[in-house]
Amino acid sequence: MGTQISGSLRLLLAGLACLLLLTLAGCATQTRTLLQGTSRDLPRRVELSSTPFHPQERHQCGPATLAMSLNAAGIPVEPDVLVPQVYVPERKGSLPPEMLAAARRNGALAMTIPPRLDSLLAEIAAGNPVIVLQNLSLQLFPLWHYALAIGYDLDSGDVILRSGTTERLAMPMSTFEHTWARSGYWAMVALAPGRLPVTASESHVVDALVAFEKSSSTDRSRKAYEHALGKWPHNPILQMGIGNTAYAAGDLGAAAAAFRRASEERPDNAAGFNNLATVLAEMGDLDGATEAAERAVAIGGPWRAAAQATLESVRAERLRTGR
């Protein structure tokens, strides 16, 4: 019986190995398209060779990979510090939401990038290492693994990774695509505030900045908002973000200017008018505060109660001071 079981197991493992080889040898659509002519805007070869390397401990590719990415962004953190932030013992690994949250908690602007190979290569070409999630086995028997993509070579058709205990792993692009595709092409960057992914859309950046503000310092959040506003100067959410962070820093003049711009960009922005009224009242401009609060109340919607409370507070202050 033992011999039969052992033989069956060998056959099963051999069959799985053959199936895996056949799968990886199949058609990699994005790789083929990229190498056949959509790569003209990309340098032929890029390698971010100065990217730090941390070999992973067992089941802890997430902390090691995130540490490398944060170190590349100028944030000094060791994998051991990240383990309790991202490692889920019952899953024997790290989940993507924890990776994003931990990156932001440690001071990086973190966001996913479009699930395309050309986007990944564009980020690398821009100097941004990319964390990728791969399944190195079959869908039925997944072996999930984080690696850091730091380079590529279009002539040889390789992607260069910091992976596991290997500091420089050159993986054929088609093989890489197959392993990456099993995660839905999930990939993220973790950048220093003041940098933005080159492939990110305006809405994606705005969402990431709002999440970043919740877990980062006021100074870092303000810097990140200001950098993004330089690219999208008419975005009212970015203007509100600058207003909020300026107010938190005690810079009432900058806060008032930002809330005013946000209200001018969107005349239906009740939150912008309400915040403007609050700041102007604190600055002693009760006429301006009254006008802004009245605008917020007139707009109505979910901010109406808050705006009404602001208006009553301003009116009470005017009665008290006789202004």
Secondary structure per residue as TSV (DSSP state, phi and psi in degrees):
chain	resnum	aa	ss	phi	psi
A	1	M	-	360.0	-42.2
A	2	G	H	-61.5	-40.0
A	3	T	H	-64.6	-42.6
A	4	Q	H	-63.1	-43.2
A	5	I	H	-63.5	-43.8
A	6	S	H	-62.4	-41.7
A	7	G	H	-65.2	-41.0
A	8	S	H	-63.1	-40.1
A	9	L	H	-65.4	-40.1
A	10	R	H	-63.5	-40.7
A	11	L	H	-63.5	-41.8
A	12	L	H	-63.2	-47.4
A	13	L	H	-64.0	-38.9
A	14	A	H	-64.9	-40.5
A	15	G	H	-63.7	-41.4
A	16	L	H	-65.2	-39.7
A	17	A	H	-63.0	-42.7
A	18	C	H	-64.5	-42.2
A	19	L	H	-63.0	-40.4
A	20	L	H	-63.3	-42.8
A	21	L	H	-63.7	-40.8
A	22	L	H	-65.0	-40.3
A	23	T	H	-64.2	-46.3
A	24	L	H	-69.6	-22.4
A	25	A	T	-85.0	-5.7
A	26	G	S	-72.9	-172.1
A	27	C	-	-74.7	126.9
A	28	A	-	-107.3	98.6
A	29	T	H	-61.5	-48.2
A	30	Q	H	-65.3	-40.3
A	31	T	H	-60.9	-47.2
A	32	R	H	-62.0	-44.6
A	33	T	H	-63.0	-43.6
A	34	L	I	-62.0	-47.5
A	35	L	I	-75.8	-15.4
A	36	Q	I	-90.5	1.0
A	37	G	I	147.4	-5.0
A	38	T	I	-90.6	11.3
A	39	S	T	-101.2	12.6
A	40	R	T	-64.4	-27.4
A	41	D	T	-84.2	-3.6
A	42	L	S	-103.2	142.9
A	43	P	-	-58.5	149.7
A	44	R	S	-67.8	-31.9
A	45	R	E	-146.9	132.0
A	46	V	E	-139.6	137.0
A	47	E	E	-143.7	121.6
A	48	L	-	-87.2	72.6
A	49	S	T	-69.5	-18.2
A	50	S	T	-83.1	-1.2
A	51	T	S	-61.4	127.3
A	52	P	-	-60.1	159.9
A	53	F	-	-127.9	131.5
A	54	H	-	-126.2	111.1
A	55	P	-	-65.0	140.8
A	56	Q	-	-81.6	148.8
A	57	E	-	-85.2	173.9
A	58	R	T	-58.6	129.0
A	59	H	T	64.0	11.8
A	60	Q	-	-122.0	43.5
A	61	C	H	-68.3	-28.2
A	62	G	H	-62.0	-56.9
A	63	P	H	-59.1	-40.3
A	64	A	H	-65.5	-44.6
A	65	T	H	-67.5	-41.8
A	66	L	H	-65.1	-39.0
A	67	A	H	-60.9	-41.9
A	68	M	H	-61.9	-43.5
A	69	S	H	-64.9	-44.0
A	70	L	H	-66.1	-40.3
A	71	N	H	-60.8	-40.3
A	72	A	H	-63.9	-26.8
A	73	A	T	-86.6	5.1
A	74	G	T	86.3	15.9
A	75	I	-	-105.8	110.6
A	76	P	-	-79.9	103.7
A	77	V	-	-144.9	142.6
A	78	E	-	-98.6	153.8
A	79	P	H	-54.8	-38.5
A	80	D	H	-58.8	-34.1
A	81	V	H	-68.8	-31.0
A	82	L	H	-85.0	-18.2
A	83	V	H	-53.3	-52.3
A	84	P	H	-68.5	-15.0
A	85	Q	H	-85.4	-28.9
A	86	V	H	-124.4	-23.0
A	87	Y	E	-81.4	128.7
A	88	V	E	-108.9	102.9
A	89	P	G	-55.7	-42.6
A	90	E	G	-67.1	-22.4
A	91	R	G	-96.5	-6.8
A	92	K	T	51.7	42.6
A	93	G	E	-179.5	-167.4
A	94	S	E	-121.6	139.8
A	95	L	-	-96.8	149.6
A	96	P	H	-53.1	-43.7
A	97	P	H	-60.1	-36.7
A	98	E	H	-67.4	-34.4
A	99	M	H	-65.0	-44.6
A	100	L	H	-64.8	-46.8
A	101	A	H	-63.3	-41.4
A	102	A	H	-67.2	-37.9
A	103	A	H	-60.7	-44.3
A	104	R	H	-67.3	-39.6
A	105	R	H	-61.7	-29.4
A	106	N	T	-94.9	10.8
A	107	G	T	100.8	10.1
A	108	A	-	-104.6	146.9
A	109	L	E	-81.8	109.4
A	110	A	E	-114.1	137.4
A	111	M	E	-160.5	157.4
A	112	T	E	-76.7	160.9
A	113	I	-	-113.8	164.1
A	114	P	-	-54.8	141.3
A	115	P	S	-78.5	62.2
A	116	R	S	-138.3	147.1
A	117	L	H	-65.5	-38.4
A	118	D	H	-65.9	-32.5
A	119	S	H	-66.7	-42.9
A	120	L	H	-60.0	-45.5
A	121	L	H	-68.0	-35.0
A	122	A	H	-64.2	-39.2
A	123	E	H	-64.8	-42.7
A	124	I	H	-62.3	-43.1
A	125	A	H	-62.5	-28.0
A	126	A	T	-83.4	-0.6
A	127	G	T	93.9	15.6
A	128	N	-	-110.2	106.5
A	129	P	-	-60.1	148.7
A	130	V	E	-123.1	125.4
A	131	I	E	-79.4	127.2
A	132	V	E	-121.5	148.4
A	133	L	E	-109.0	122.6
A	134	Q	E	-118.7	155.4
A	135	N	E	-112.7	109.0
A	136	L	-	-85.2	4.8
A	137	S	S	-127.1	-150.4
A	138	L	-	-93.9	162.2
A	139	Q	S	-60.7	-35.1
A	140	L	S	-70.5	-29.8
A	141	F	S	-130.6	70.5
A	142	P	-	-67.6	145.2
A	143	L	-	-128.5	87.8
A	144	W	E	-74.6	142.2
A	145	H	E	-154.2	132.3
A	146	Y	E	-95.3	139.6
A	147	A	E	-138.9	163.8
A	148	L	E	-112.1	115.5
A	149	A	E	-81.0	118.7
A	150	I	E	-119.7	-2.0
A	151	G	E	-171.4	174.1
A	152	Y	E	-160.0	161.1
A	153	D	E	-139.7	106.8
A	154	L	T	-70.7	-25.4
A	155	D	T	-73.7	-41.9
A	156	S	T	-87.5	-15.2
A	157	G	T	74.6	35.0
A	158	D	E	-114.1	151.6
A	159	V	E	-108.9	138.3
A	160	I	E	-106.5	127.0
A	161	L	E	-124.1	149.2
A	162	R	E	-92.7	114.6
A	163	S	E	-144.4	123.3
A	164	G	T	60.3	-122.7
A	165	T	T	-101.0	10.5
A	166	T	E	-104.2	118.7
A	167	E	E	-71.4	-34.2
A	168	R	E	-138.3	100.8
A	169	L	E	-110.2	114.0
A	170	A	E	-91.4	109.4
A	171	M	E	-110.0	131.8
A	172	P	E	-52.4	135.6
A	173	M	H	-58.8	-36.8
A	174	S	H	-67.3	-40.9
A	175	T	H	-63.9	-45.1
A	176	F	H	-57.7	-45.0
A	177	E	H	-59.4	-42.5
A	178	H	H	-62.0	-45.0
A	179	T	H	-69.2	-33.5
A	180	W	H	-75.4	-37.1
A	181	A	H	-59.5	-29.8
A	182	R	T	-69.6	-12.9
A	183	S	T	-98.6	9.1
A	184	G	T	75.4	25.8
A	185	Y	S	58.1	42.8
A	186	W	-	-76.4	131.7
A	187	A	E	-155.3	149.7
A	188	M	E	-141.7	157.4
A	189	V	E	-120.6	151.6
A	190	A	E	-127.8	110.0
A	191	L	E	-118.7	155.8
A	192	A	-	-67.8	143.0
A	193	P	T	-54.5	134.9
A	194	G	T	103.9	-6.5
A	195	R	-	-119.5	150.3
A	196	L	-	-131.2	147.9
A	197	P	-	-61.9	142.1
A	198	V	T	-77.0	-15.7
A	199	T	T	-103.6	-0.7
A	200	A	-	-81.8	143.2
A	201	S	-	-81.2	165.1
A	202	E	H	-58.4	-47.8
A	203	S	H	-65.0	-35.9
A	204	H	H	-67.1	-41.8
A	205	V	H	-64.8	-42.7
A	206	V	H	-59.6	-46.9
A	207	D	H	-59.8	-42.3
A	208	A	H	-67.0	-37.0
A	209	L	H	-69.0	-38.2
A	210	V	H	-62.4	-42.6
A	211	A	H	-66.4	-38.1
A	212	F	H	-63.7	-41.4
A	213	E	H	-60.3	-32.9
A	214	K	H	-67.9	-24.6
A	215	S	H	-122.8	0.0
A	216	S	S	-111.5	174.8
A	217	S	-	-75.0	159.0
A	218	T	H	-60.3	-43.8
A	219	D	H	-63.3	-44.4
A	220	R	H	-65.8	-42.2
A	221	S	H	-63.7	-43.4
A	222	R	H	-62.4	-43.9
A	223	K	H	-60.7	-42.0
A	224	A	H	-66.2	-42.3
A	225	Y	H	-62.1	-44.2
A	226	E	H	-63.5	-39.8
A	227	H	H	-64.6	-43.0
A	228	A	H	-67.2	-36.7
A	229	L	H	-66.3	-27.9
A	230	G	H	-63.3	-27.7
A	231	K	H	-89.5	-35.9
A	232	W	S	-126.5	76.6
A	233	P	T	-69.0	-12.6
A	234	H	T	-106.9	12.1
A	235	N	-	-81.5	115.9
A	236	P	H	-68.0	-29.4
A	237	I	H	-68.2	-39.8
A	238	L	H	-64.3	-40.1
A	239	Q	H	-64.2	-39.6
A	240	M	H	-63.9	-38.8
A	241	G	H	-62.5	-42.7
A	242	I	H	-64.1	-40.4
A	243	G	H	-61.2	-45.1
A	244	N	H	-63.7	-44.5
A	245	T	H	-72.8	-34.3
A	246	A	H	-65.1	-41.7
A	247	Y	H	-63.3	-43.0
A	248	A	H	-62.2	-29.8
A	249	A	T	-85.4	-1.9
A	250	G	T	83.1	11.2
A	251	D	-	-92.8	81.7
A	252	L	H	-66.9	-35.5
A	253	G	H	-62.1	-46.1
A	254	A	H	-67.0	-36.9
A	255	A	H	-64.0	-45.4
A	256	A	H	-62.2	-41.8
A	257	A	H	-63.4	-40.9
A	258	A	H	-68.0	-44.6
A	259	F	H	-65.8	-34.3
A	260	R	H	-65.1	-43.8
A	261	R	H	-63.6	-40.9
A	262	A	H	-62.8	-36.6
A	263	S	H	-73.5	-36.3
A	264	E	H	-67.7	-37.3
A	265	E	H	-67.4	-36.0
A	266	R	-	-131.0	94.7
A	267	P	T	-61.8	-12.4
A	268	D	T	-97.6	15.0
A	269	N	-	-84.3	83.9
A	270	A	H	-62.3	-38.9
A	271	A	H	-62.6	-39.7
A	272	G	H	-63.3	-45.5
A	273	F	H	-65.6	-39.0
A	274	N	H	-64.7	-45.4
A	275	N	H	-64.3	-39.0
A	276	L	H	-61.0	-42.9
A	277	A	H	-61.2	-41.9
A	278	T	H	-61.8	-45.6
A	279	V	H	-68.5	-43.9
A	280	L	H	-62.0	-37.6
A	281	A	H	-62.4	-42.1
A	282	E	H	-67.1	-26.5
A	283	M	T	-84.1	-4.9
A	284	G	T	90.6	2.1
A	285	D	-	-89.6	80.5
A	286	L	H	-74.1	-29.1
A	287	D	H	-64.0	-49.6
A	288	G	H	-63.3	-37.8
A	289	A	H	-64.6	-41.4
A	290	T	H	-62.4	-46.0
A	291	E	H	-62.0	-44.7
A	292	A	H	-66.5	-40.6
A	293	A	H	-66.3	-39.4
A	294	E	H	-63.6	-38.3
A	295	R	H	-62.9	-42.5
A	296	A	H	-63.7	-41.5
A	297	V	H	-64.6	-41.5
A	298	A	H	-65.3	-33.6
A	299	I	H	-66.2	-38.1
A	300	G	-	73.9	-148.8
A	301	G	G	78.7	-161.5
A	302	P	G	-65.1	-17.9
A	303	W	G	-92.8	1.7
A	304	R	H	-61.6	-44.6
A	305	A	H	-62.4	-43.9
A	306	A	H	-64.4	-40.8
A	307	A	H	-66.3	-38.2
A	308	Q	H	-63.0	-41.0
A	309	A	H	-63.8	-40.0
A	310	T	H	-63.5	-44.1
A	311	L	H	-61.2	-44.9
A	312	E	H	-63.9	-37.0
A	313	S	H	-65.0	-41.6
A	314	V	H	-65.3	-43.5
A	315	R	H	-62.9	-38.7
A	316	A	H	-64.2	-38.4
A	317	E	H	-66.6	-35.6
A	318	R	H	-67.1	-39.7
A	319	L	H	-64.3	-40.8
A	320	R	H	-65.6	-39.7
A	321	T	H	-97.2	-8.6
A	322	G	T	70.6	27.0
A	323	R	-	-113.5	360.0
